[in-house]
Amino acid sequence: MRVPQIDRELGMLTYMNESKPLRGRLREKLSDFIVDEVLSGRRASRVFLGIEKLGVGGPFHLLVLFKYRKVDERELISMVSRKLGGKVGFAGMKDARSLSFQFLSTTKIRERELRIPGAVLRYVGRWDWVSLGSNEGNHFTVVVRGVKGIGPMDRFPNFFSYQRFGVRRPYNHEIGRALVLREIEEASCMIAKQGYRVEGARSLKQLSELIGSDLMRFYVHSYQSYLFNLLLSRRLERGLSLEKGDFVIKGNGEISTYPEEGELLLPVPGAFTRAKEGWLSGELNALMREEGVAREMFLFRELPEVSALGDLRRAVCEVKPVRVMEGTDFVTLSFSLESGSYATSYLRELIKPEDPLGQGFL
Protein backbone atom coordinates (compact mmCIF):
# COMPACT_ATOMS: atom_id res chain seq x y z
CA MET A 1 0.00 0.00 0.00
CA ARG A 2 1.38 3.38 -1.02
CA VAL A 3 2.09 5.85 1.78
CA PRO A 4 1.97 9.68 1.49
CA GLN A 5 5.10 11.56 0.48
CA ILE A 6 5.58 13.14 3.90
CA ASP A 7 5.53 9.69 5.53
CA ARG A 8 8.30 8.52 3.23
CA GLU A 9 10.33 11.63 4.06
CA LEU A 10 10.03 10.78 7.78
CA GLY A 11 11.01 7.12 7.37
CA MET A 12 7.49 5.67 7.75
CA LEU A 13 7.49 3.58 4.60
CA THR A 14 4.73 1.06 5.24
CA TYR A 15 1.85 -0.09 7.46
CA MET A 16 1.34 -3.14 9.63
CA ASN A 17 -2.02 -4.12 8.09
CA GLU A 18 -3.86 -3.64 4.81
CA SER A 19 -7.05 -1.93 5.97
CA LYS A 20 -8.45 0.71 3.60
CA PRO A 21 -7.69 4.44 4.05
CA LEU A 22 -10.36 6.55 5.76
CA ARG A 23 -11.12 10.20 5.17
CA GLY A 24 -11.34 10.96 8.88
CA ARG A 25 -10.19 14.37 10.10
CA LEU A 26 -8.49 15.22 13.39
CA ARG A 27 -8.33 18.46 15.41
CA GLU A 28 -11.05 20.54 13.80
CA LYS A 29 -11.34 21.90 17.34
CA LEU A 30 -8.61 21.98 19.99
CA SER A 31 -10.87 19.90 22.24
CA ASP A 32 -10.92 17.14 19.60
CA PHE A 33 -7.49 16.03 20.86
CA ILE A 34 -7.07 15.72 24.64
CA VAL A 35 -3.83 14.45 26.21
CA ASP A 36 -3.89 13.47 29.88
CA GLU A 37 -0.61 12.42 31.49
CA VAL A 38 -0.57 9.46 33.91
CA LEU A 39 1.73 9.40 36.96
CA SER A 40 1.58 6.76 39.70
CA GLY A 41 -1.76 5.56 38.34
CA ARG A 42 -3.32 9.03 38.50
CA ARG A 43 -4.44 11.14 35.55
CA ALA A 44 -3.23 14.73 35.61
CA SER A 45 -6.68 16.18 34.82
CA ARG A 46 -8.23 14.48 37.85
CA VAL A 47 -5.42 15.66 40.11
CA PHE A 48 -5.77 19.18 38.68
CA LEU A 49 -9.49 19.17 39.56
CA GLY A 50 -8.89 17.71 43.02
CA ILE A 51 -10.79 14.49 42.23
CA GLU A 52 -7.68 12.38 42.89
CA LYS A 53 -4.61 12.88 45.06
CA LEU A 54 -1.15 11.38 44.67
CA GLY A 55 -0.61 10.86 48.39
CA VAL A 56 2.57 11.66 50.31
CA GLY A 57 5.32 12.76 47.97
CA GLY A 58 8.99 13.71 47.94
CA PRO A 59 11.06 16.85 48.38
CA PHE A 60 10.01 18.77 45.25
CA HIS A 61 6.94 20.81 44.41
CA LEU A 62 4.52 19.06 42.04
CA LEU A 63 2.24 21.03 39.72
CA VAL A 64 -0.23 20.24 36.98
CA LEU A 65 -0.14 22.34 33.82
CA PHE A 66 -3.40 22.65 31.89
CA LYS A 67 -2.84 23.96 28.35
CA TYR A 68 -5.97 25.20 26.59
CA ARG A 69 -4.57 27.08 23.61
CA LYS A 70 -2.21 26.18 20.80
CA VAL A 71 1.18 26.97 22.30
CA ASP A 72 4.63 25.64 21.40
CA GLU A 73 5.67 23.28 24.19
CA ARG A 74 9.24 24.57 24.50
CA GLU A 75 8.05 28.15 24.73
CA LEU A 76 5.49 27.12 27.33
CA ILE A 77 7.98 25.30 29.56
CA SER A 78 10.41 28.21 29.23
CA MET A 79 7.67 30.64 30.23
CA VAL A 80 6.77 28.51 33.27
CA SER A 81 10.43 28.37 34.32
CA ARG A 82 10.74 32.16 34.13
CA LYS A 83 7.52 32.69 36.08
CA LEU A 84 8.54 30.26 38.82
CA GLY A 85 12.10 31.52 38.93
CA GLY A 86 13.63 28.05 38.99
CA LYS A 87 14.30 24.85 37.09
CA VAL A 88 11.29 22.88 35.83
CA GLY A 89 11.12 19.10 35.32
CA PHE A 90 8.65 17.45 32.95
CA ALA A 91 8.10 13.95 31.60
CA GLY A 92 7.64 14.68 27.90
CA MET A 93 6.49 17.14 25.26
CA LYS A 94 2.78 17.38 24.52
CA ASP A 95 1.17 18.13 21.19
CA ALA A 96 0.86 21.87 20.51
CA ARG A 97 -2.56 21.32 18.90
CA SER A 98 -4.27 19.74 21.88
CA LEU A 99 -5.86 20.32 25.23
CA SER A 100 -3.32 18.78 27.56
CA PHE A 101 -2.76 18.10 31.25
CA GLN A 102 0.75 17.28 32.45
CA PHE A 103 2.78 17.06 35.65
CA LEU A 104 5.68 19.41 36.32
CA SER A 105 8.14 19.57 39.20
CA THR A 106 10.05 22.57 40.48
CA THR A 107 12.29 23.59 43.34
CA LYS A 108 10.41 26.85 43.87
CA ILE A 109 6.75 27.74 44.26
CA ARG A 110 5.36 31.26 44.58
CA GLU A 111 1.60 30.76 44.52
CA ARG A 112 -0.84 27.86 44.37
CA GLU A 113 -2.23 28.85 40.97
CA LEU A 114 -0.54 30.71 38.17
CA ARG A 115 -2.11 31.81 34.90
CA ILE A 116 0.06 32.31 31.86
CA PRO A 117 -0.97 32.87 28.21
CA GLY A 118 -2.79 29.75 27.05
CA ALA A 119 -2.36 27.73 30.25
CA VAL A 120 -3.09 27.40 33.97
CA LEU A 121 -0.55 26.01 36.44
CA ARG A 122 -1.84 24.56 39.73
CA TYR A 123 0.13 23.38 42.77
CA VAL A 124 -0.97 19.87 43.84
CA GLY A 125 1.59 18.80 46.47
CA ARG A 126 5.07 17.36 46.80
CA TRP A 127 6.63 14.58 44.76
CA ASP A 128 9.89 13.23 43.39
CA TRP A 129 11.53 15.07 40.50
CA VAL A 130 9.60 14.61 37.23
CA SER A 131 12.00 13.92 34.36
CA LEU A 132 11.76 12.72 30.75
CA GLY A 133 9.98 9.37 30.60
CA SER A 134 9.15 9.22 34.30
CA ASN A 135 5.42 9.15 33.65
CA GLU A 136 3.65 5.84 33.03
CA GLY A 137 2.08 7.04 29.83
CA ASN A 138 -0.75 9.19 28.52
CA HIS A 139 -4.49 8.82 28.16
CA PHE A 140 -6.00 10.22 24.95
CA THR A 141 -9.50 11.26 23.97
CA VAL A 142 -9.60 11.89 20.22
CA VAL A 143 -12.51 12.90 17.99
CA VAL A 144 -12.25 11.68 14.38
CA ARG A 145 -14.68 13.65 12.20
CA GLY A 146 -16.10 12.66 8.84
CA VAL A 147 -16.37 8.93 9.59
CA LYS A 148 -19.26 6.77 10.75
CA GLY A 149 -17.41 3.72 11.98
CA ILE A 150 -13.93 2.65 12.94
CA GLY A 151 -12.79 -0.82 13.87
CA PRO A 152 -10.18 -0.22 16.59
CA MET A 153 -6.85 -2.05 16.69
CA ASP A 154 -4.99 -3.14 19.80
CA ARG A 155 -1.46 -3.05 18.29
CA PHE A 156 0.37 -0.66 15.94
CA PRO A 157 3.92 0.00 14.69
CA ASN A 158 5.69 2.21 17.22
CA PHE A 159 6.93 4.88 14.79
CA PHE A 160 8.17 8.24 15.97
CA SER A 161 5.38 10.39 14.55
CA TYR A 162 5.03 13.60 12.60
CA GLN A 163 5.33 15.90 15.62
CA ARG A 164 8.90 14.70 16.18
CA PHE A 165 10.06 16.08 12.86
CA GLY A 166 8.10 19.24 12.09
CA VAL A 167 5.51 20.18 9.49
CA ARG A 168 7.71 20.89 6.49
CA ARG A 169 11.31 21.10 5.36
CA PRO A 170 13.81 21.63 6.76
CA TYR A 171 12.72 18.77 9.01
CA ASN A 172 14.29 18.46 12.43
CA HIS A 173 16.02 15.19 11.52
CA GLU A 174 17.68 16.78 8.49
CA ILE A 175 19.25 19.35 10.80
CA GLY A 176 20.23 16.54 13.18
CA ARG A 177 21.98 14.64 10.40
CA ALA A 178 23.94 17.76 9.42
CA LEU A 179 25.03 18.17 13.06
CA VAL A 180 26.11 14.53 13.28
CA LEU A 181 28.12 14.98 10.08
CA ARG A 182 29.58 18.23 11.51
CA GLU A 183 28.24 20.18 8.51
CA ILE A 184 27.94 23.42 10.48
CA GLU A 185 27.15 25.75 7.59
CA GLU A 186 24.36 23.52 6.24
CA ALA A 187 22.91 23.00 9.72
CA SER A 188 23.00 26.76 10.41
CA CYS A 189 21.23 27.50 7.14
CA MET A 190 18.39 25.08 7.96
CA ILE A 191 18.12 26.29 11.56
CA ALA A 192 17.83 29.88 10.28
CA LYS A 193 14.94 28.79 8.03
CA GLN A 194 13.14 27.62 11.18
CA GLY A 195 13.35 31.18 12.52
CA TYR A 196 16.40 31.09 14.79
CA ARG A 197 19.21 33.66 14.62
CA VAL A 198 22.46 31.76 14.05
CA GLU A 199 24.50 34.21 11.99
CA GLY A 200 28.23 33.83 12.44
CA ALA A 201 28.21 30.31 13.90
CA ARG A 202 31.34 28.48 12.78
CA SER A 203 31.39 25.58 15.22
CA LEU A 204 29.07 23.32 17.17
CA LYS A 205 29.92 25.22 20.34
CA GLN A 206 29.00 28.56 18.78
CA LEU A 207 25.74 27.09 17.49
CA SER A 208 24.95 25.77 20.96
CA GLU A 209 25.62 29.18 22.49
CA LEU A 210 23.13 30.74 20.06
CA ILE A 211 20.23 28.25 20.25
CA GLY A 212 20.96 26.23 23.41
CA SER A 213 22.14 22.67 23.94
CA ASP A 214 18.57 21.43 24.55
CA LEU A 215 17.54 22.31 21.00
CA MET A 216 20.79 20.91 19.59
CA ARG A 217 20.11 17.64 21.40
CA PHE A 218 16.53 17.60 20.13
CA TYR A 219 17.73 17.84 16.52
CA VAL A 220 20.14 14.93 17.03
CA HIS A 221 17.42 12.87 18.74
CA SER A 222 15.13 13.60 15.79
CA TYR A 223 17.72 12.12 13.45
CA GLN A 224 17.94 9.03 15.66
CA SER A 225 14.14 8.80 15.44
CA TYR A 226 14.30 8.92 11.64
CA LEU A 227 16.85 6.08 11.61
CA PHE A 228 14.60 4.04 13.92
CA ASN A 229 11.62 4.62 11.61
CA LEU A 230 13.62 3.33 8.65
CA LEU A 231 14.66 0.22 10.59
CA LEU A 232 11.09 -0.42 11.72
CA SER A 233 9.76 0.04 8.17
CA ARG A 234 12.22 -2.52 6.84
CA ARG A 235 11.39 -4.95 9.63
CA LEU A 236 7.65 -4.64 8.99
CA GLU A 237 8.27 -5.50 5.36
CA ARG A 238 10.39 -8.49 6.40
CA GLY A 239 8.01 -9.68 9.15
CA LEU A 240 7.89 -9.37 12.93
CA SER A 241 8.63 -12.99 13.83
CA LEU A 242 11.66 -13.18 16.13
CA GLU A 243 14.93 -14.34 14.62
CA LYS A 244 18.64 -14.63 15.31
CA GLY A 245 20.22 -11.45 16.72
CA ASP A 246 16.93 -9.79 17.78
CA PHE A 247 16.64 -7.89 21.05
CA VAL A 248 13.56 -8.69 23.14
CA ILE A 249 11.99 -7.40 26.33
CA LYS A 250 10.68 -10.18 28.54
CA GLY A 251 7.55 -10.08 30.67
CA ASN A 252 9.55 -9.09 33.77
CA GLY A 253 11.11 -6.10 31.96
CA GLU A 254 14.48 -7.78 31.42
CA ILE A 255 16.14 -7.17 28.05
CA SER A 256 17.65 -10.19 26.34
CA THR A 257 18.19 -11.64 22.87
CA TYR A 258 16.47 -14.33 20.85
CA PRO A 259 15.98 -17.33 21.38
CA GLU A 260 14.71 -15.84 24.66
CA GLU A 261 11.02 -15.06 24.18
CA GLY A 262 9.60 -11.56 24.49
CA GLU A 263 8.50 -8.50 22.53
CA LEU A 264 10.71 -7.29 19.70
CA LEU A 265 12.93 -4.26 20.36
CA LEU A 266 14.76 -2.28 17.68
CA PRO A 267 17.65 0.14 18.18
CA VAL A 268 17.32 3.90 18.24
CA PRO A 269 20.85 4.17 16.78
CA GLY A 270 23.53 6.04 18.68
CA ALA A 271 27.18 5.94 19.70
CA PHE A 272 26.88 2.74 21.78
CA THR A 273 24.45 0.83 19.56
CA ARG A 274 25.65 -2.66 18.73
CA ALA A 275 24.07 -5.69 17.06
CA LYS A 276 26.12 -8.89 16.92
CA GLU A 277 24.50 -11.05 14.27
CA GLY A 278 21.57 -11.77 12.01
CA TRP A 279 19.24 -9.47 10.08
CA LEU A 280 19.52 -6.61 12.57
CA SER A 281 23.30 -6.38 12.41
CA GLY A 282 23.35 -6.42 8.61
CA GLU A 283 20.49 -3.95 8.25
CA LEU A 284 21.90 -1.54 10.84
CA ASN A 285 25.31 -1.52 9.15
CA ALA A 286 23.72 -1.05 5.72
CA LEU A 287 21.59 1.85 6.98
CA MET A 288 24.61 3.62 8.46
CA ARG A 289 26.49 3.23 5.18
CA GLU A 290 23.56 4.59 3.18
CA GLU A 291 23.32 7.60 5.48
CA GLY A 292 27.09 8.19 5.44
CA VAL A 293 27.33 8.23 9.24
CA ALA A 294 29.20 6.17 11.82
CA ARG A 295 28.21 5.40 15.38
CA GLU A 296 31.07 7.38 16.88
CA MET A 297 29.73 10.54 15.17
CA PHE A 298 26.92 10.60 17.74
CA LEU A 299 29.53 11.42 20.40
CA PHE A 300 30.11 15.18 20.62
CA ARG A 301 33.26 15.50 22.70
CA GLU A 302 33.14 19.29 22.52
CA LEU A 303 29.46 19.21 23.68
CA PRO A 304 28.96 16.05 25.77
CA GLU A 305 25.42 17.08 26.70
CA VAL A 306 24.40 16.77 23.03
CA SER A 307 25.83 13.25 22.61
CA ALA A 308 23.36 10.49 21.75
CA LEU A 309 24.34 7.08 23.09
CA GLY A 310 21.46 5.07 21.62
CA ASP A 311 18.53 3.15 23.05
CA LEU A 312 16.12 0.29 22.39
CA ARG A 313 12.42 0.82 21.61
CA ARG A 314 9.48 -1.52 21.16
CA ALA A 315 8.79 -2.27 17.50
CA VAL A 316 5.08 -2.69 18.20
CA CYS A 317 3.03 -0.91 20.86
CA GLU A 318 -0.13 -2.12 22.55
CA VAL A 319 -3.15 0.12 22.99
CA LYS A 320 -5.15 -0.35 26.17
CA PRO A 321 -8.07 -0.23 26.42
CA VAL A 322 -9.82 1.28 23.38
CA ARG A 323 -13.32 2.67 23.80
CA VAL A 324 -15.25 3.78 20.72
CA MET A 325 -18.23 6.15 20.95
CA GLU A 326 -20.19 6.72 17.74
CA GLY A 327 -21.67 10.10 16.83
CA THR A 328 -23.69 11.31 13.86
CA ASP A 329 -20.70 12.08 11.67
CA PHE A 330 -17.80 11.43 14.02
CA VAL A 331 -16.21 8.82 16.25
CA THR A 332 -14.63 9.47 19.65
CA LEU A 333 -11.75 7.20 20.64
CA SER A 334 -10.50 6.86 24.20
CA PHE A 335 -7.27 4.94 24.84
CA SER A 336 -3.99 4.85 26.77
CA LEU A 337 -0.41 4.49 25.51
CA GLU A 338 2.87 3.87 27.30
CA SER A 339 5.32 6.72 27.72
CA GLY A 340 7.13 7.68 24.52
CA SER A 341 4.52 6.32 22.08
CA TYR A 342 2.51 8.59 19.80
CA ALA A 343 -1.26 8.71 19.46
CA THR A 344 -0.84 9.89 15.88
CA SER A 345 1.16 6.73 15.08
CA TYR A 346 -1.80 4.67 16.28
CA LEU A 347 -4.24 6.87 14.35
CA ARG A 348 -2.04 6.70 11.24
CA GLU A 349 -2.31 2.90 11.23
CA LEU A 350 -6.06 3.13 11.90
CA ILE A 351 -6.96 5.84 9.36
CA LYS A 352 -4.10 5.64 6.84
CA PRO A 353 -4.49 9.31 5.86
CA GLU A 354 -3.80 10.10 2.23
CA ASP A 355 -3.21 13.76 3.20
CA PRO A 356 -1.81 13.83 6.78
CA LEU A 357 -1.52 17.62 6.88
CA GLY A 358 -5.00 18.24 5.48
CA GLN A 359 -6.52 15.59 7.76
CA GLY A 360 -5.09 17.19 10.91
CA PHE A 361 -2.26 14.81 11.78
CA LEU A 362 0.18 17.72 12.04
N, C-alpha and C positions, 0 to 999 in steps of 0.2 A: 504494500500500500504506500502510495506516494505521500511524503510529508511536506508541509509548507517550507518555503525557502528559509524563513527565519529559523525554523527548527534545525535545518541542516547546518546553518551558520553557527548554531550553538551546540552542535555535536549530538543532537537528538535525531537520529537517523531512521528510527523505526518505532514500531509499537509492539506491545506484548500480545495483543489479540487482534482479530480481524473484524471487529464490529464496525458498522457503518458510521461515517461522520454525521454529526448532528449540527443543526444551525443554532444551537443554544447560545445565549449571550449572558455574559457576566457583568456585574458592577454597573448597571444602568443607574443605580443609586449607591451611595456609599454604604448604606445599611444592607445592601445585597451581599456584602462580604464581611463577616464578623469573625475576628480572631481572638480567642480567649486562652491565655496562657495557663498551664497547669503546673503547680508547684506543690509537692507533698500531698498530692491527691486533691488539692483545692483549686477551683477555677478562679482566676483573678477577678472576674466580674462579680462573683458572689462575695469575695472578700472585700472588694471595693464598696459594695452595697451593705456590708455588715451582716449578710446572711450566713456566712461561714467565717470561722476564725482559724488561724494556723496554729494556735496554741503558744506555748512558751518557746521563745526563739533565742537567738544568739546575741552577739555584741553590737551588731550593726542595725541601723534604722531600715525598715522595710516599707516600701511605698508601692502603690498601684497607680500606674499611669493609664488614664482613659483618653484615647485619641479619637476625636470625632470630626476632624477635618483632614483633607488630603495634605499631609505634611511629610517632607523628606525625613526619614528616620534619623539620619546622622545629625541633621540640623536640630531636630527635636531633642535628642539626647544632649547635644552641646548646649542648647538653651536651658535644659533642666540643670545641667552641671553648673552653669553660670548663676542661675537663680539660687541654687542651694549653696553655692560657694565651696563646693568640694567634689571629690571624685564620685562618679556614679557607676555602679555595676549593673549589667543587664544580661539576660540569657540569650538573646538573639534579636535580629532585626525583624520588624513586622512590616507587612505590605503597606506602602504609602496610601494606596487606594482601598482603604478598609476602615471600619470601626474596629479598634483593637484595645484590649486590656492586657497589660503586662506588668510584671513585678520588677521593681528597681531596688537597689540597695545603695546606701550612702553613709558616710561617716558624720554628716552634719544634717540637722533638721531645724528649720526656722519656724515653721507653722504647720498645723495639721492638714491644711488644704491650701494648695497653690494653683492658681489659674494662669495658664500661659496660652498664647495664641494657638487655638486648635486643640487644646488638651486640658485635662484636669489631673492634678497630682494629689493623692490622698495618703496620709500616713496611716499605716495599719498595724504597726507593732515593731518588734525586734526579730531579727533572723540572722542566719549566716550570710556571708557575702554571696550575692548573686553574680555568677559569671557565665560566660558563653557556654551553652549546652547544659547548664545546671538544672534547667527545668525538665519535667518529665515529658513534655510535649505540648501540643496545642489542640484546642477544640475549635472546630469551624462550623459556622452556619452560613451556607451559601445558597443564594437564589439564582437559579438558571432560568432565564426568560426565553420565551419563544419555543418551548418544547412542552409536550403533553405527557411524556412518559420517559423515564430513564431506568434502565436495569442496572442497579449498582454493582460494583465489583468489590471484592475484599482484598485484592492484591494489585499492585501496579509497579512498573519500573521506577526505581528511586532516582530519577534524573535530578540534577540541579536545574531549577526551572528558570524561566525568562527573567524574573526579578534579579537573579544573580548577575546578569550580564548587561542589563540596560535595554532600552527600547530600540535603539538604532546605532549604527556605526558612528564613531569608533566604539565597539563593545568593550566592556571592562576587561575581558580575557585577552583581547588583542593588545591592550596596553600592558597587561601582565606578562604576556609573551615577550614584548619588547624589553621590559625590565629584566626578565630572566636572561635574555640574550645580551643585556647591557647596551642596548641600542637607545642611548639617552636622548638623542635628537628626535628620533621617531616617536618615542614614548612622550616626550615633552609636547610635540606637535599634536598628538591625539588628546593628551590631557587638556591642552589649551582649547581644543574643540569642545570639550565638555564644560568649558566655562571657568577653568582655573587659571590663575596668573602664574606662569612658570617661565617668564622671559629670563634669559641669562643662565639657566641651569645647565651645567656642563658635567655634572656627576650625579650619581645616585644620592649622595649626601646632600648636595645642593637642592635636588628635587624634593627630598624628604623635608628639608628645612622650609620649603615653600608650601607644600601641601600636607605635611604631617606623615609620620610613619604608619599611622592607622590606615590611611587611605592607600598608601603604597602597599601595605600588607594585603588589603582588600583586593587590589588589582592582581597581585600574585596568586591569591587564593582563588580568584575567578578563573585564572588560567588553569590551575589545578582542577577546578570544577569542569572546565571544558574537556580536559584530558580524560577525566573520569567518564563524562558523558560519551565520549568516543569509545572508550573501552566497554561500557555497558551496552552501547548500540551493537558493537561487534559480537558481544556475548549473547545478546538476544537473538541475533541472526544465526548464531551457531547452536544455541540451545542452552537451557539453564541446568541441565543435569550435571551433577558434580563429577569432576574428573581429576586426573593426576595434576598436582601442583596447586589446586584451588585452596584458598583460605575459607574457613567456615567459622561461624559462631555457634557454639553449642547451647543447649537449653539453659545451662547454668551461667551463661555469659562468658565462658572461657573461649579464647580464640585458638584454633588449631588448624590442621590441614587435612585434606582428604587422604586416606579413606575414613578418617573420623567423620561422623555424620553431623550435620547442622545446616544452617542457612548460609547461602553463598555470600561471601564478601569480595569486593573488588577494591584495588588500590585507588586512593586519591594521590596521584604520583607526587613525590617530593624527594628531598635529598637522601633520605634513608630508606626509600622504597626498594624492596628486593623481592624477586620471585625466582625460585630455584629451578623449576622444571615445568614441562607441560605447555599447554596452550597459553596460559597466562604469561609465562616468562617470554615466550616467543612474540606474543602480541604486544606486550609492554615494550620490549626492545625495538620492535618494528615501529611502534607509534613514536617513540623518542627519536628514532632516525628520521622519520617522515617530518617531524616538527623541527628537526635540527637542534634539539636541546639534549643536554645530559643531566643526570641526576644532581651532580655536584653544583650545577648552575643555580639550583634552588637555595644554596647557602650564600648569604650575603655577608661576607666577613666584615665589610665596612659598616653594615647596618644589620647586626644580628637579630634585631627585633622584627625584621621583615622576612627573615629566613623561613622557608616552608619545608618541614621535615617529612611530610607525608602522613597518610592515615589510611584506615580501611573503612569501607562504608557498605551497608547492605545493598545488594543488587536489586532486591525486590522488597517492597515495604508492605506491611499489612495495614488495612484500614479497620478501625474498630470503634464502636459498632456503627453501621450506616443506617440512618433513618431517612426515609423518603416521604415527603408530604406533598401531595399533588394539589395544584391550584388550577385556575381556569386556563391560563396560558403560561404557566411557570411551574417549576418544581423546586422545592426547598430541600437541600441535603444537609444533614447534621452528622458530623463524624469527627473522630480524633486521630491524630497522627503523632508518632514519636518525634522527639526533638531532632531538628535538622532536616526533616522531610517537608516537601512542599505540597500544599493543597492544589496548586495549579498543575503539578505533575500528575496527581490523581485525576484531576478534571480533564487534563489533556488526553489521557488514556480513555476516559469515559466518553468525551465529546468528540475528540479528534477534529479540532477546529481547522477549517480550511483557510481561515483568516484570523490568526490569533490576536492581532492588534485590533481589528474591527470587532471581534467577538469579546473583547474585554479581558483578555488574558494578561495584558500588560498595562 
